[in-house]
Amino acid sequence: MASSGGGGFYRFVIRRSVNMLVVLFATLVLTIALLGPTMDRILADGVKYYVVEDVSHKNIKFKSAEERQQFIDAAVARNVEALGLDEPWYSPKRFFNTVVKVMALDLGRSSFLASDGGSPLVRDIILEKIPKTVLLFTTSTLVITIIGLYLGAYVASRPGSLQDRLNSAFAVFSGSFPTWWVGMLMIFAFAFAYHIFPARATPLTDPSDPAYAGDLLYHMLLPLITLVLVGFGSWAYIVRYFVSGVLAEDYIAAKRAAGIAERRILYSHALKNAAPPIVTVVALSLAGSFGGAITVEAVFDWPGMGQLYYQAIGMMDIPVIVGLTYVSTVIFVITVFATDIIYAYFDPRVKVS
């Protein structure tokens, strides 16, 4: 039986691994297919730009302007052929140069953007933005989760009370407004009216300055407060729903009959048994937070992946758009994969399937 269980678990892991690769592959192919014509034009223009820059840098002497142009045209043609840009995106050469390379995290060079260090490599630009997005959105997700767990469990133990009704009303109210709109109101109130926080969340301090970390945290406070304010009501309502279901179980009534304190029943037993679906929601929220939010980061001017997405779309920087889409998908799929594996490891039904 143990051998069969282990085999079932390993088959589950293999199936999930294959599904993860299929999702990543399909997402990347779909993104490139949608951007194909535009990507071809921009990549061809990029090749011409780099050839002209290379000729100027090497200071090659030409007898005439016509000879220089012929040299550039020939070099561009060679590079276009080498990259496969003279073929459709789905041709074998293009397929390798785009899909396979991106899946291996060879994301190429940005057409217009660069990292703070001046690197045009998409990988460097994204790696520079990920920590800031993680700092803001993962922190807000954790704060929302902690508040929601305790508030949701509290109102679940008092169904129909004033606190329960207020929590439900606030969840509906806060969830009815887009975060970026609330963010604009917060900026108007606390940056322009009362001058408590800066209007822009991008610090002016140089990243190499020792004071940069503290300045970044200070600039992060207003978007963090906004995200928590908008999110904790809905999260508390979700927790209340799950905990209320557990509190209606017979074994909870038995524990009350045994004289166990209500607080211990609520937080040590009910919340613990409601944990599986709650952990799933938390994991998915954290996975989604790595990608940031385009509108929120654009409103607050937060220097994360969402703002980078906004800039790349505005400039039609195709390599950055493709790279961001792929990296965000990788992070999300890996998080879901890890959650599935943890559940499967502790679920005997998976082991013996």
C-alpha positions as CSV (number, residue, x, y, z in Angstrom):
1,M,0.0,0.0,0.0
2,A,2.9,2.4,0.8
3,S,4.5,1.7,-2.5
4,S,1.3,2.3,-4.3
5,G,0.8,5.6,-2.4
6,G,4.2,6.8,-3.2
7,G,3.7,5.9,-6.9
8,G,0.4,7.9,-6.9
9,F,2.1,10.9,-5.4
10,Y,5.0,10.8,-7.9
11,R,2.6,10.4,-10.8
12,F,0.7,13.5,-9.5
13,V,4.0,15.5,-9.4
14,I,4.9,14.4,-12.9
15,R,1.4,15.4,-14.2
16,R,1.6,18.8,-12.5
17,S,5.1,19.4,-13.9
18,V,4.0,18.6,-17.4
19,N,0.9,20.9,-17.0
20,M,3.1,23.7,-15.7
21,L,5.4,23.5,-18.8
22,V,2.4,23.3,-21.1
23,V,0.9,26.5,-19.5
24,L,4.2,28.4,-19.8
25,F,4.7,27.3,-23.4
26,A,1.2,28.2,-24.4
27,T,1.3,31.6,-22.7
28,L,4.5,32.5,-24.4
29,V,3.4,31.3,-27.9
30,L,0.1,33.2,-27.6
31,T,1.9,36.4,-26.5
32,I,4.4,36.2,-29.3
33,A,1.7,35.3,-31.8
34,L,-0.4,38.4,-30.8
35,L,2.6,40.7,-31.0
36,G,4.2,39.0,-34.0
37,P,3.8,41.7,-36.8
38,T,4.7,44.5,-34.4
39,M,7.5,42.6,-33.0
40,D,9.0,41.9,-36.4
41,R,9.0,45.6,-37.3
42,I,10.5,46.7,-34.0
43,L,13.2,44.0,-34.0
44,A,14.1,44.9,-37.6
45,D,14.4,48.6,-36.6
46,G,16.5,47.5,-33.6
47,V,18.9,45.5,-35.8
48,K,19.3,48.6,-38.1
49,Y,20.0,50.8,-35.1
50,Y,22.6,48.6,-33.6
51,V,24.3,48.2,-37.0
52,V,24.5,52.0,-37.5
53,E,25.8,52.4,-34.0
54,D,28.5,49.7,-34.6
55,V,29.6,51.4,-37.8
56,S,29.8,54.7,-36.1
57,H,31.7,53.2,-33.1
58,K,34.3,51.5,-35.2
59,N,34.7,54.7,-37.2
60,I,34.9,52.8,-40.5
61,K,36.0,55.0,-43.4
62,F,33.9,55.1,-46.6
63,K,34.6,56.7,-50.0
64,S,31.0,58.1,-50.2
65,A,27.7,58.1,-48.5
66,E,26.3,55.6,-51.0
67,E,29.1,53.1,-50.1
68,R,28.3,53.6,-46.4
69,Q,24.6,53.0,-46.9
70,Q,25.3,49.9,-49.0
71,F,27.6,48.5,-46.2
72,I,24.9,49.2,-43.6
73,D,22.1,47.6,-45.8
74,A,24.3,44.5,-46.3
75,A,25.1,44.2,-42.6
76,V,21.4,44.6,-41.7
77,A,20.4,42.0,-44.2
78,R,22.9,39.5,-42.7
79,N,21.7,40.1,-39.2
80,V,18.1,39.9,-40.2
81,E,18.7,36.6,-41.9
82,A,20.8,35.3,-38.9
83,L,18.0,36.1,-36.5
84,G,15.4,34.7,-38.9
85,L,13.4,37.9,-39.2
86,D,13.0,37.3,-42.9
87,E,10.8,34.3,-42.0
88,P,7.4,34.1,-40.1
89,W,7.6,34.0,-36.3
90,Y,6.5,30.3,-36.3
91,S,9.3,29.1,-38.6
92,P,11.9,26.8,-36.9
93,K,14.6,29.4,-36.8
94,R,12.3,32.1,-35.4
95,F,10.8,29.6,-33.0
96,F,14.2,28.9,-31.5
97,N,15.2,32.5,-31.4
98,T,12.1,33.6,-29.6
99,V,10.1,30.9,-27.8
100,V,12.9,28.6,-26.8
101,K,15.3,31.3,-25.7
102,V,12.7,33.1,-23.7
103,M,11.7,29.9,-21.9
104,A,15.3,29.6,-21.0
105,L,15.2,33.2,-19.6
106,D,17.3,34.6,-22.4
107,L,15.0,37.6,-22.7
108,G,17.1,39.7,-25.1
109,R,17.6,43.4,-25.2
110,S,15.1,46.2,-24.6
111,S,14.3,48.4,-27.5
112,F,14.0,51.7,-25.5
113,L,14.3,51.0,-21.7
114,A,17.3,50.4,-19.5
115,S,18.0,49.5,-15.9
116,D,19.2,52.1,-13.4
117,G,22.7,50.8,-14.0
118,G,22.3,51.4,-17.7
119,S,21.9,47.8,-18.9
120,P,19.6,47.3,-21.9
121,L,19.1,43.6,-21.1
122,V,15.5,42.7,-20.3
123,R,16.6,40.3,-17.7
124,D,18.5,43.0,-15.8
125,I,15.6,45.5,-16.1
126,I,13.1,43.0,-14.7
127,L,15.4,41.7,-11.9
128,E,15.8,45.3,-10.8
129,K,12.0,45.8,-10.6
130,I,11.0,42.5,-8.9
131,P,12.3,43.4,-5.4
132,K,10.3,46.6,-5.3
133,T,7.1,44.9,-6.5
134,V,7.6,42.1,-3.9
135,L,8.3,44.7,-1.2
136,L,5.0,46.6,-1.8
137,F,2.5,43.9,-2.9
138,T,3.8,41.0,-0.8
139,T,3.9,43.2,2.3
140,S,0.4,44.4,1.6
141,T,-0.9,40.9,1.0
142,L,0.6,39.7,4.3
143,V,-0.8,42.6,6.3
144,I,-4.2,42.1,4.7
145,T,-4.0,38.4,5.5
146,I,-3.2,38.9,9.1
147,I,-5.9,41.5,9.6
148,G,-8.4,39.4,7.7
149,L,-7.7,36.2,9.6
150,Y,-8.3,37.7,13.0
151,L,-11.2,40.0,12.0
152,G,-12.9,37.3,9.9
153,A,-12.6,34.7,12.7
154,Y,-13.9,37.3,15.2
155,V,-17.1,38.2,13.2
156,A,-17.6,34.5,12.3
157,S,-18.1,33.8,16.1
158,R,-20.7,36.5,16.2
159,P,-23.0,35.9,13.2
160,G,-25.7,38.5,12.8
161,S,-24.0,40.9,15.2
162,L,-23.4,44.6,14.5
163,Q,-19.7,43.8,13.9
164,D,-20.6,41.1,11.4
165,R,-23.0,43.4,9.5
166,L,-20.4,46.2,9.4
167,N,-17.7,43.9,8.1
168,S,-20.0,42.6,5.3
169,A,-21.0,46.1,4.4
170,F,-17.4,47.3,4.3
171,A,-16.3,44.3,2.2
172,V,-19.0,45.2,-0.4
173,F,-18.2,48.9,-0.2
174,S,-14.4,48.6,-0.4
175,G,-14.6,46.0,-3.2
176,S,-16.8,48.3,-5.3
177,F,-14.1,50.9,-6.0
178,P,-11.1,50.2,-8.2
179,T,-7.8,50.5,-6.2
180,W,-6.3,53.0,-8.6
181,W,-9.3,55.4,-8.0
182,V,-9.0,55.1,-4.2
183,G,-5.3,55.7,-4.7
184,M,-6.0,58.9,-6.5
185,L,-8.2,60.1,-3.6
186,M,-5.5,59.1,-1.1
187,I,-2.9,61.1,-3.0
188,F,-5.2,64.1,-3.2
189,A,-6.0,63.9,0.5
190,F,-2.7,63.0,2.1
191,A,-0.2,64.4,-0.4
192,F,-1.8,67.6,-1.7
193,A,-4.3,68.5,1.1
194,Y,-2.4,67.5,4.2
195,H,1.2,67.0,2.9
196,I,1.7,63.9,5.0
197,F,3.1,61.7,2.3
198,P,4.8,62.4,-1.1
199,A,2.6,62.3,-4.2
200,R,5.1,60.2,-6.1
201,A,6.2,56.8,-4.6
202,T,9.5,56.9,-6.5
203,P,12.2,58.2,-4.1
204,L,14.5,60.9,-5.4
205,T,17.4,59.5,-3.5
206,D,20.1,57.7,-5.5
207,P,19.9,53.9,-5.1
208,S,23.6,53.9,-4.1
209,D,22.9,56.2,-1.2
210,P,22.7,54.5,2.2
211,A,19.5,56.5,2.9
212,Y,17.8,55.0,-0.1
213,A,16.2,52.1,1.8
214,G,14.6,54.3,4.4
215,D,13.4,56.8,1.7
216,L,11.9,53.9,-0.3
217,L,10.0,52.6,2.7
218,Y,8.7,56.1,3.5
219,H,7.5,56.5,-0.1
220,M,5.9,53.1,0.1
221,L,3.6,53.9,3.0
222,L,0.8,55.7,1.1
223,P,0.4,52.9,-1.6
224,L,0.7,50.3,1.2
225,I,-2.0,51.9,3.3
226,T,-4.3,52.2,0.2
227,L,-3.9,48.5,-0.7
228,V,-4.5,47.4,2.8
229,L,-7.6,49.6,3.2
230,V,-9.1,48.3,0.0
231,G,-8.3,44.7,0.5
232,F,-8.7,43.7,4.1
233,G,-12.5,43.9,4.2
234,S,-13.0,41.4,1.4
235,W,-10.4,39.1,2.9
236,A,-12.1,39.2,6.3
237,Y,-15.4,38.3,4.7
238,I,-13.8,35.3,2.9
239,V,-12.3,34.1,6.2
240,R,-15.6,34.6,7.9
241,Y,-17.3,32.4,5.3
242,F,-14.9,29.5,5.8
243,V,-14.7,29.7,9.6
244,S,-18.5,29.9,9.9
245,G,-18.8,26.6,8.1
246,V,-16.3,25.0,10.5
247,L,-18.1,26.4,13.5
248,A,-21.3,24.7,12.5
249,E,-19.6,21.2,12.6
250,D,-20.6,18.7,15.3
251,Y,-17.1,18.4,16.8
252,I,-17.1,22.1,17.6
253,A,-20.3,21.7,19.5
254,A,-18.6,18.8,21.4
255,K,-15.7,20.9,22.3
256,R,-18.0,23.6,23.6
257,A,-19.8,21.0,25.7
258,A,-16.5,19.9,27.1
259,G,-16.0,23.4,28.5
260,I,-13.2,24.5,26.2
261,A,-12.8,28.3,26.0
262,E,-14.5,29.9,23.1
263,R,-11.4,31.8,22.1
264,R,-9.4,28.6,22.0
265,I,-12.1,26.9,19.9
266,L,-12.2,29.8,17.5
267,Y,-8.5,30.4,16.9
268,S,-7.0,26.9,17.7
269,H,-9.6,24.6,16.2
270,A,-12.0,26.4,13.8
271,L,-9.4,28.6,12.1
272,K,-6.9,25.7,11.9
273,N,-9.5,23.4,10.2
274,A,-10.5,26.2,7.8
275,A,-6.8,26.6,6.9
276,P,-6.6,24.6,3.6
277,P,-8.9,26.8,1.5
278,I,-7.5,29.9,3.2
279,V,-3.9,28.9,2.5
280,T,-4.9,28.4,-1.2
281,V,-6.3,31.9,-1.5
282,V,-3.2,33.3,0.3
283,A,-0.8,31.4,-2.0
284,L,-2.7,32.6,-5.2
285,S,-2.7,36.2,-3.8
286,L,1.0,36.1,-3.2
287,A,1.6,34.7,-6.6
288,G,-0.4,37.4,-8.2
289,S,1.3,40.1,-6.1
290,F,4.7,39.3,-7.8
291,G,3.4,40.7,-11.1
292,G,2.3,44.0,-9.4
293,A,-0.6,46.0,-10.7
294,I,-0.2,48.2,-13.7
295,T,-2.7,50.8,-12.8
296,V,-1.8,51.0,-9.1
297,E,1.9,51.4,-9.7
298,A,1.3,53.9,-12.5
299,V,-1.0,56.0,-10.3
300,F,1.5,56.0,-7.4
301,D,4.6,56.0,-9.7
302,W,5.9,53.0,-7.8
303,P,9.1,51.7,-9.5
304,G,8.0,48.1,-9.8
305,M,7.0,45.6,-12.5
306,G,3.6,47.1,-12.9
307,Q,5.1,50.5,-13.8
308,L,7.6,48.8,-16.1
309,Y,4.7,47.1,-17.9
310,Y,3.0,50.5,-18.2
311,Q,6.1,52.1,-19.7
312,A,6.8,49.1,-22.0
313,I,3.2,49.2,-23.4
314,G,3.4,52.9,-23.9
315,M,6.7,52.6,-25.8
316,M,5.7,49.3,-27.5
317,D,8.9,47.8,-26.1
318,I,8.0,44.2,-27.3
319,P,11.0,42.4,-25.7
320,V,10.1,43.9,-22.3
321,I,6.4,43.1,-22.7
322,V,7.2,39.5,-23.6
323,G,9.7,39.1,-20.8
324,L,7.4,40.6,-18.2
325,T,4.5,38.3,-19.3
326,Y,6.7,35.3,-19.2
327,V,8.3,36.0,-15.8
328,S,5.0,36.8,-14.2
329,T,3.5,33.6,-15.6
330,V,6.5,31.6,-14.3
331,I,6.2,33.0,-10.8
332,F,2.4,32.4,-10.7
333,V,2.6,28.8,-12.1
334,I,5.4,27.8,-9.8
335,T,3.5,29.1,-6.8
336,V,0.4,27.1,-7.8
337,F,2.6,24.1,-8.5
338,A,4.2,24.3,-5.0
339,T,0.7,24.6,-3.4
340,D,-0.6,21.6,-5.3
341,I,2.5,19.5,-4.3
342,I,2.2,20.5,-0.6
343,Y,-1.5,19.5,-0.6
344,A,-0.8,16.3,-2.4
345,Y,1.9,15.3,0.0
346,F,-0.4,15.6,3.0
347,D,-3.5,14.2,1.2
348,P,-3.6,10.4,1.4
349,R,-6.2,10.3,-1.4
350,V,-3.5,11.5,-3.8
351,K,-0.9,9.0,-2.6
352,V,-3.1,6.0,-3.2
353,S,-4.7,7.2,-6.4
